[in-house]
Amino acid sequence: MVPLERAILNTLVWFDLWHQPLTAFECWYFLWNEDGLVADSIPSEVSSALISLENKKLVKINRNFWQLADSPSYTEERLARARWSIDKRQRAERVAKLIMKLPFVRLVALANTNASEGAKRDSDIDLLIIVKAGRIFLSRLLITTLVQLLGWRRHGVKVANRIQCLGTKFYTP
């Protein structure tokens, strides 16, 4: 097996752990070798190597998504998660625009599975918020109040599509 094929298999194994089949472009984009370094290749080489691996029955393709041959098909799950992530991203954009208007807030970003289109239907929306140094507690109070008043705060059994940004804060020095 050539090094490129081994690097592709390493990449597919990693993403298979998260039930995430990849497109040929994503295989190239996330490609890494056994040393943990990004493998040096071009997309057409990766596509050819994927076809070679398919002929060897090591990988399979389903609706333009590549994954290990012996894994169950996660394609439908990935497509469903992408659809669910669209709604979550739109809600996150609305709340981020409001949070950015609060004093001391420097950045609001989508985090965790929402950022990678891997959110489940019942998952919450995770935000990373950076605030001015020395203003973390005041900012937390203002953000919590805003999200609570809008009815978007995650609490109790109300988790799906709710905002979870209040557990951890990062601030600028």
Stockholm file with secondary structure:
# STOCKHOLM 1.0

chainA/1-173         MVPLERAILNTLVWFDLWHQPLTAFECWYFLWNEDGLVADSIPSEVSSALISLENKKLVKINRNFWQLADSPSYTEERLARARWSIDKRQRAERVAKLIMKLPFVRLVALANTNASEGAKRDSDIDLLIIVKAGRIFLSRLLITTLVQLLGWRRHGVKVANRIQCLGTKFYTP
#=GR chainA/1-173 SS CCHHHHHHHHHHHHHHTTTCCBCHHHHHHTCBCTTSSBCCCCHHHHHHHHHHHHHTTSEEEETTEEEETTSCCCHHHHHHHHHHHHHHHHHHHHHHHHHHTSTTEEEEEECHHHHTTCCCTTCCEEEEEEEETTCHHHHHHHHHHHHHHTTCBCBTTBCTTCEECSSCCEEEC
#=GC SS_cons         CCHHHHHHHHHHHHHHTTTCCBCHHHHHHTCBCTTSSBCCCCHHHHHHHHHHHHHTTSEEEETTEEEETTSCCCHHHHHHHHHHHHHHHHHHHHHHHHHHTSTTEEEEEECHHHHTTCCCTTCCEEEEEEEETTCHHHHHHHHHHHHHHTTCBCBTTBCTTCEECSSCCEEEC
//
